[in-house]
Amino acid sequence: RGWGRLRRADPALASPARLLAFAAACVGLAAALIWPLPEWSQTLLAMRSGQKVLVAMLVPILFWLACPIHLVTWGIRRHARRLLLGA
């Protein structure tokens, strides 16, 4: 929702590459924390290493590339956005 609204307001900030980086970061974080990876990391060293690589090396870079503050602020309602940005 926020990406679509930002795309109409300023297409330079809402590039498809940023949306892809944000989606990949969310999927990577979910894969590291929700998928059976945490259960397997108790017994398999490779799974624990994969989990640490996702959480510590891949996801932060993707979030940094996505710069999601623009997407988040444009995704909330106008009144709440004005209150948030005014503070």
DSSP file with accessible surface (Angstrom, degrees, kcal/mol):
  #  RESIDUE AA STRUCTURE BP1 BP2  ACC     N-H-->O    O-->H-N    N-H-->O    O-->H-N    TCO  KAPPA ALPHA  PHI   PSI    X-CA   Y-CA   Z-CA
    1    1 A R     >        0   0  176      0, 0.0     4,-2.0     0, 0.0     5,-0.2   0.000 360.0 360.0 360.0 -46.1    0.0    0.0    0.0
    2    2 A G  H  >  +     0   0    8      1,-0.2     4,-2.5     2,-0.2     5,-0.2   0.879 360.0  53.3 -66.6 -36.7    2.8    2.4    0.9
    3    3 A W  H  > S+     0   0   62      1,-0.2     4,-2.4     2,-0.2    -1,-0.2   0.917 109.0  49.1 -65.9 -41.6    4.8    1.6   -2.2
    4    4 A G  H  > S+     0   0   26      2,-0.2     4,-1.6     1,-0.2    -1,-0.2   0.910 113.4  45.8 -64.3 -42.4    1.8    2.3   -4.5
    5    5 A R  H  X S+     0   0   46     -4,-2.0     4,-1.7     1,-0.2    -1,-0.2   0.906 115.0  46.9 -67.7 -41.0    1.1    5.7   -2.8
    6    6 A L  H  X S+     0   0    2     -4,-2.5     4,-3.4     1,-0.2     8,-0.3   0.871 107.1  58.6 -68.7 -33.7    4.7    6.7   -2.8
    7    7 A R  H  < S+     0   0   95     -4,-2.4    -1,-0.2    -5,-0.2    -2,-0.2   0.880 108.1  45.8 -62.9 -38.1    5.0    5.6   -6.5
    8    8 A R  H  < S+     0   0  188     -4,-1.6    -1,-0.2     2,-0.2    -2,-0.2   0.861 119.2  41.3 -72.2 -34.5    2.3    8.0   -7.4
    9    9 A A  H  < S+     0   0   58     -4,-1.7    -2,-0.2     1,-0.2    -3,-0.2   0.911 137.1   1.6 -80.3 -45.1    3.8   10.9   -5.3
   10   10 A D    >X  -     0   0   70     -4,-3.4     4,-1.2    -5,-0.1     3,-1.0  -0.743  58.6-172.3-147.8  93.7    7.5   10.4   -6.1
   11   11 A P  T 34 S+     0   0   75      0, 0.0    -1,-0.1     0, 0.0    -4,-0.1   0.768  84.2  64.7 -62.5 -23.1    8.4    7.6   -8.6
   12   12 A A  T 34 S+     0   0   83      1,-0.2     3,-0.4     2,-0.1    -5,-0.1   0.870 105.2  43.7 -69.2 -34.4   12.2    8.1   -7.9
   13   13 A L  T <4 S+     0   0   48     -3,-1.0     2,-0.7     1,-0.2    -1,-0.2   0.790 110.8  56.4 -78.7 -28.3   11.8    7.0   -4.3
   14   14 A A  S  < S+     0   0    0     -4,-1.2    -1,-0.2    -8,-0.3    -2,-0.1  -0.500  73.5 161.2-105.3  64.5    9.5    4.1   -5.0
   15   15 A S     >  -     0   0   34     -2,-0.7     4,-1.7    -3,-0.4     3,-0.4  -0.487  50.1-120.1 -81.1 153.4   11.6    2.1   -7.5
   16   16 A P  H  > S+     0   0   80      0, 0.0     4,-2.6     0, 0.0     5,-0.2   0.833 113.0  61.4 -61.7 -28.7   10.9   -1.6   -8.1
   17   17 A A  H  > S+     0   0   70      2,-0.2     4,-2.4     1,-0.2     5,-0.2   0.902 103.4  49.0 -65.4 -38.6   14.4   -2.4   -6.9
   18   18 A R  H  > S+     0   0   68     -3,-0.4     4,-2.4     2,-0.2    -1,-0.2   0.899 111.2  49.6 -66.7 -39.7   13.6   -1.0   -3.5
   19   19 A L  H  X S+     0   0   64     -4,-1.7     4,-2.6     2,-0.2    -2,-0.2   0.926 111.6  48.6 -64.7 -41.4   10.4   -2.9   -3.3
   20   20 A L  H  X S+     0   0  126     -4,-2.6     4,-2.7     2,-0.2    -2,-0.2   0.912 111.5  49.4 -65.1 -41.1   12.2   -6.1   -4.3
   21   21 A A  H  X S+     0   0   11     -4,-2.4     4,-2.2     2,-0.2    -1,-0.2   0.909 112.0  48.7 -64.9 -40.0   14.9   -5.5   -1.7
   22   22 A F  H  X S+     0   0   57     -4,-2.4     4,-2.2     2,-0.2    -2,-0.2   0.933 113.3  46.4 -65.6 -44.4   12.3   -4.9    1.0
   23   23 A A  H  X S+     0   0   47     -4,-2.6     4,-2.5     1,-0.2     5,-0.2   0.914 112.7  50.0 -64.9 -41.1   10.3   -8.0    0.1
   24   24 A A  H  X S+     0   0   41     -4,-2.7     4,-2.6    -5,-0.2    -1,-0.2   0.892 110.2  50.6 -65.8 -37.2   13.5  -10.1    0.0
   25   25 A A  H  X S+     0   0    0     -4,-2.2     4,-2.4     2,-0.2    -1,-0.2   0.915 111.2  48.0 -66.2 -42.0   14.6   -8.8    3.4
   26   26 A C  H  X S+     0   0   53     -4,-2.2     4,-2.4     2,-0.2    -2,-0.2   0.920 113.8  46.8 -65.0 -41.6   11.2   -9.7    4.9
   27   27 A V  H  X S+     0   0  101     -4,-2.5     4,-2.7     2,-0.2    -2,-0.2   0.913 112.5  50.2 -66.7 -41.6   11.2  -13.2    3.4
   28   28 A G  H  X S+     0   0   11     -4,-2.6     4,-1.9     2,-0.2    -2,-0.2   0.914 111.7  47.3 -64.0 -41.0   14.8  -13.7    4.6
   29   29 A L  H  X S+     0   0   61     -4,-2.4     4,-1.7     2,-0.2     5,-0.2   0.920 113.8  47.7 -66.9 -41.3   14.0  -12.7    8.1
   30   30 A A  H  X>S+     0   0   41     -4,-2.4     4,-3.1     1,-0.2     5,-1.4   0.898 110.6  52.2 -65.9 -38.7   10.9  -14.9    8.1
   31   31 A A  H  <5S+     0   0   31     -4,-2.7     6,-0.4     1,-0.2    -1,-0.2   0.881 111.9  46.2 -65.0 -36.6   12.8  -17.8    6.8
   32   32 A A  H  <5S+     0   0    0     -4,-1.9    -1,-0.2    -5,-0.2    -2,-0.2   0.817 125.8  28.0 -76.4 -28.4   15.5  -17.4    9.5
   33   33 A L  H  <5S+     0   0  101     -4,-1.7    -2,-0.2    -5,-0.1    -3,-0.2   0.728 131.1  26.2-106.9 -26.0   13.0  -17.1   12.4
   34   34 A I  T  <5S+     0   0  137     -4,-3.1    -3,-0.2    -5,-0.2    -2,-0.1   0.805  97.3  83.0-109.5 -42.4    9.8  -18.9   11.4
   35   35 A W  S   <S-     0   0  137     -5,-1.4     4,-0.3     1,-0.1    -4,-0.0  -0.062 103.0 -87.6 -59.0 167.0   10.7  -21.6    8.9
   36   36 A P  S  > S+     0   0   41      0, 0.0     4,-2.4     0, 0.0     5,-0.3   0.522 106.1 101.0 -61.8   3.0   12.0  -25.0   10.4
   37   37 A L  H  > S+     0   0   10     -6,-0.4     4,-1.9     1,-0.2     5,-0.1   0.906  77.1  51.8 -56.2 -43.8   15.5  -23.5   10.3
   38   38 A P  H  4 S+     0   0   38      0, 0.0     4,-0.4     0, 0.0    -1,-0.2   0.897 111.2  48.2 -62.4 -34.7   15.5  -22.7   14.1
   39   39 A E  H >4 S+     0   0  144     -4,-0.3     3,-0.9    -3,-0.3     4,-0.3   0.911 114.2  45.5 -69.4 -41.1   14.5  -26.2   14.9
   40   40 A W  H >X S+     0   0  107     -4,-2.4     4,-2.9     1,-0.2     3,-1.2   0.752  99.0  71.2 -73.0 -23.3   17.1  -27.7   12.6
   41   41 A S  T 3< S+     0   0    7     -4,-1.9    -1,-0.2    -5,-0.3     7,-0.2   0.703  87.4  65.4 -69.5 -16.4   19.8  -25.4   14.0
   42   42 A Q  T <4 S+     0   0  142     -3,-0.9    -1,-0.3    -4,-0.4    -2,-0.2   0.793 119.1  20.4 -71.6 -28.3   19.8  -27.2   17.3
   43   43 A T  T <4 S+     0   0  116     -3,-1.2     2,-0.6    -4,-0.3    -2,-0.2   0.727 117.5  61.0-112.7 -28.8   21.2  -30.4   15.6
   44   44 A L     X  -     0   0   89     -4,-2.9     4,-1.7     1,-0.1    -1,-0.2  -0.898  57.1-160.2-111.0 121.8   22.8  -29.3   12.3
   45   45 A L  H  > S+     0   0  134     -2,-0.6     4,-2.4     1,-0.2     5,-0.2   0.867  93.2  57.8 -65.7 -34.4   25.7  -26.9   12.3
   46   46 A A  H  > S+     0   0   75      1,-0.2     4,-2.3     2,-0.2    -1,-0.2   0.885 105.7  49.6 -65.2 -37.9   25.1  -25.9    8.7
   47   47 A M  H  > S+     0   0   57     -7,-0.2     4,-2.3     2,-0.2    -6,-0.2   0.895 110.1  50.5 -68.9 -37.7   21.6  -24.8    9.4
   48   48 A R  H  X S+     0   0   90     -4,-1.7     4,-2.3    -8,-0.2    -2,-0.2   0.923 111.4  48.7 -65.2 -39.8   22.7  -22.7   12.3
   49   49 A S  H  X S+     0   0   59     -4,-2.4     4,-2.4     1,-0.2    -2,-0.2   0.910 110.7  50.7 -66.4 -40.3   25.4  -21.1   10.1
   50   50 A G  H  X S+     0   0   31     -4,-2.3     4,-2.3     2,-0.2    -2,-0.2   0.896 109.5  51.1 -63.2 -39.2   22.8  -20.4    7.4
   51   51 A Q  H  X S+     0   0   35     -4,-2.3     4,-2.6     2,-0.2     5,-0.3   0.925 111.0  47.5 -64.6 -42.8   20.5  -18.8   10.0
   52   52 A K  H  X S+     0   0  135     -4,-2.3     4,-2.7     1,-0.2     5,-0.5   0.884 110.3  52.3 -67.9 -36.3   23.3  -16.6   11.2
   53   53 A V  H  X>S+     0   0   73     -4,-2.4     4,-1.9     2,-0.2     5,-1.9   0.929 112.2  46.5 -64.7 -43.5   24.2  -15.6    7.7
   54   54 A L  I  <>S+     0   0   38     -4,-2.3     5,-2.6     3,-0.2     4,-0.3   0.958 119.9  37.7 -61.6 -49.9   20.6  -14.7    6.9
   55   55 A V  I  <5S+     0   0   60     -4,-2.6    -2,-0.2    -5,-0.2    -1,-0.2   0.884 127.7  31.2 -74.5 -37.8   20.0  -12.7   10.1
   56   56 A A  I  <5S+     0   0   70     -4,-2.7    -3,-0.2    -5,-0.3    -2,-0.2   0.773 131.9  19.4 -96.6 -24.8   23.4  -11.0   10.4
   57   57 A M  I  <5S+     0   0  120     -4,-1.9     4,-0.4    -5,-0.5    -3,-0.2   0.770 124.8  33.9-118.6 -34.5   24.7  -10.5    6.9
   58   58 A L  I  ><S+     0   0   85     -5,-1.9     4,-2.1    -4,-0.3     5,-0.2   0.923 112.5  49.5 -94.3 -49.2   21.9  -10.7    4.3
   59   59 A V  H  ><S+     0   0    6     -5,-2.6     4,-2.7    -6,-0.3     5,-0.3   0.914 109.1  51.1 -63.5 -44.4   18.8   -9.2    5.8
   60   60 A P  H  > S+     0   0   62      0, 0.0     4,-2.3     0, 0.0    -1,-0.2   0.911 110.6  49.9 -62.4 -36.6   20.4   -5.9    7.2
   61   61 A I  H  > S+     0   0   99     -4,-0.4     4,-2.5     2,-0.2    -2,-0.2   0.920 111.5  48.2 -66.3 -41.7   21.9   -5.2    3.8
   62   62 A L  H  X S+     0   0   35     -4,-2.1     4,-1.9     2,-0.2    -1,-0.2   0.904 112.1  48.9 -66.7 -39.4   18.6   -5.7    2.0
   63   63 A F  H  X S+     0   0   61     -4,-2.7     4,-1.7     2,-0.2    -1,-0.2   0.898 111.0  51.0 -64.9 -38.0   16.8   -3.5    4.5
   64   64 A W  H  < S+     0   0  201     -4,-2.3    -2,-0.2    -5,-0.3    -1,-0.2   0.920 111.3  47.4 -65.0 -41.4   19.5   -0.8    4.1
   65   65 A L  H  < S+     0   0   91     -4,-2.5    -1,-0.2     1,-0.2    -2,-0.2   0.843 111.6  51.4 -67.3 -33.0   19.1   -1.0    0.3
   66   66 A A  H  < S-     0   0    0     -4,-1.9    -1,-0.2    -5,-0.2    -2,-0.2   0.807  86.4-155.5 -75.5 -29.0   15.3   -0.8    0.6
   67   67 A C    >X  -     0   0   42     -4,-1.7     3,-1.1    -5,-0.1     4,-0.5   0.978  14.1-171.7  49.2  65.5   15.2    2.3    2.8
   68   68 A P  H 3>  +     0   0   34      0, 0.0     4,-2.8     0, 0.0     5,-0.3   0.543  62.3  88.3 -73.9  -3.4   11.8    1.2    4.2
   69   69 A I  H 3> S+     0   0  104      1,-0.2     4,-2.4     2,-0.2     5,-0.2   0.900  90.5  49.4 -62.6 -35.0   11.1    4.4    6.2
   70   70 A H  H <> S+     0   0   58     -3,-1.1     4,-2.0     2,-0.2    -1,-0.2   0.928 112.3  47.2 -67.1 -43.5    9.5    5.9    3.1
   71   71 A L  H  X S+     0   0   19     -4,-0.5     4,-0.9     2,-0.2    -2,-0.2   0.908 114.0  47.5 -65.0 -39.9    7.4    2.9    2.4
   72   72 A V  H  X S+     0   0   79     -4,-2.8     4,-0.9     1,-0.2     3,-0.4   0.936 112.2  47.8 -69.8 -44.4    6.2    2.7    6.0
   73   73 A T  H  < S+     0   0   13     -4,-2.4     3,-0.4    -5,-0.3    -1,-0.2   0.876 114.4  46.1 -68.1 -33.9    5.4    6.4    6.4
   74   74 A W  H  < S+     0   0   73     -4,-2.0    -1,-0.2    -5,-0.2    -2,-0.2   0.650 106.0  62.8 -80.4 -13.2    3.4    6.4    3.1
   75   75 A G  H  < S+     0   0   20     -4,-0.9    -1,-0.2    -3,-0.4    -2,-0.2   0.711  91.5  75.4 -83.4 -19.6    1.7    3.2    4.1
   76   76 A I  S  < S-     0   0   57     -4,-0.9     5,-0.0    -3,-0.4     0, 0.0  -0.467  98.4 -79.9 -89.2 166.6   -0.1    4.6    7.2
   77   77 A R     >  -     0   0  179     -2,-0.1     4,-2.7     1,-0.1     5,-0.2  -0.192  40.1-112.1 -65.7 157.7   -3.1    6.9    7.0
   78   78 A R  H  > S+     0   0  144      1,-0.2     4,-2.5     2,-0.2     5,-0.2   0.894 114.6  49.6 -60.5 -43.0   -2.6   10.6    6.3
   79   79 A H  H  > S+     0   0  139      1,-0.2     4,-2.0     2,-0.2    -1,-0.2   0.942 114.5  44.3 -64.5 -45.6   -3.6   11.9    9.7
   80   80 A A  H  > S+     0   0   44      1,-0.2     4,-2.6     2,-0.2    -1,-0.2   0.881 111.9  54.0 -66.8 -36.0   -1.3    9.4   11.5
   81   81 A R  H  X S+     0   0   24     -4,-2.7     4,-2.9     2,-0.2     5,-0.3   0.922 108.3  48.9 -64.8 -41.7    1.5   10.2    9.1
   82   82 A R  H  X S+     0   0  169     -4,-2.5     4,-1.9     1,-0.2    -1,-0.2   0.892 112.6  48.3 -65.3 -38.5    1.2   13.9    9.8
   83   83 A L  H  X S+     0   0  110     -4,-2.0     4,-1.4    -5,-0.2    -2,-0.2   0.917 114.2  46.8 -65.3 -42.2    1.3   13.3   13.5
   84   84 A L  H  < S+     0   0   99     -4,-2.6    -2,-0.2     1,-0.2    -3,-0.2   0.934 116.9  41.5 -67.3 -45.2    4.3   11.0   13.1
   85   85 A L  H  < S+     0   0  116     -4,-2.9    -1,-0.2     1,-0.2    -2,-0.2   0.792 111.0  57.3 -76.0 -24.9    6.2   13.4   10.9
   86   86 A G  H  <        0   0   68     -4,-1.9    -1,-0.2    -5,-0.3    -2,-0.2   0.827 360.0 360.0 -73.4 -28.0    5.2   16.4   12.9
   87   87 A A     <        0   0  120     -4,-1.4    -2,-0.2    -5,-0.1    -3,-0.1   0.884 360.0 360.0 -81.7 360.0    6.7   14.9   16.1
